[in-house]
Amino acid sequence: MTTTSTEQRGRPELDVAGAAPVRHPLRLLATVGVVVLAAMLGHMLVTNRNFQWDVVASWFTAETIMRGLGMTLMLTAIAMVIGVGLGILIAVARMSGNPLLSAVASGYIWLFRAIPELVQLLFWFNLAALLPRLSVGIPFGPEFASWNTNSLITPLMAAILGLGLLEAAYMAEIVRGGLLSVDHGQVEAAKALGMGSARSLRRIVLPQAMRFIVPPTGSQVIRMVKGTSLVSVIALADLLYSVQVVYNRTFETIPLLIVACGWYLILNSILFVVQGAIERYYSRGSVGGSRPSLRELFRSRRPRNTPGSAIGEGQP
């Protein structure tokens, strides 16, 4: 006690009564800048007549636009179903002990992820130039049935093939990452209980991997909604193509593009909310399940006061 009192008398005491909060001038400057930019944007939206908000309102729920919106939603749903189903099979094949299956799955993922999405859509749309007829039969033997490629690969079918097969490549990597996140001890425990590989995958591995698979799958759905706009180049009447047809006739380009942007914003905003709810559902029960803010992240990494710090030195 004597030594501690002597050390305290030799050091200045901290005056915490007159302590002032730390000032953040850059934070204040950034806030002012954002407010000014927001005010400028709002002023432009209100005063610039070239936006033609009356035209936007008249076309926003028009029948042509609604049909295009329905096509966009249908393409998104079909492509995601194909992508998720085929992606799971490709992920399992890539992780298979069979080297041939693993090589084929790896080649599929490499091929479809390396070629741009627009190029793939154009390739499927022009498949008739490569294969005038498509047939089903015994390899190198007789054919059971055949079809004209032009009549079979319609713009809708080309869009489904292009979007769905590409999505399967991305989903395969997402599923594989989720499966690899499961502790290998869980698989060993399933084997010890007498479960086969297929049953342990279905009962043990996949349910635990869903926490890592579902959130990025939500991001893929959002990406797919936007990616469907590419099918306008093959004359499929999605939302963007429907808007283009109207403004090519009326020459009201900006208002009709605002209509398309508005619907894409509405759809993706809904999907953002759904994705957040799914992430919270699958993160419940996990350590650190809630996502920290940037301030909380930096606070968690700030070193604590130690006996050698300024505050600790002034305490007995």
Beta strands, then each sheet from edge to edge (+ up, - down):
strand 1: 133-137
strand 2: 143-148
sheet 1: 1+ 2-
end
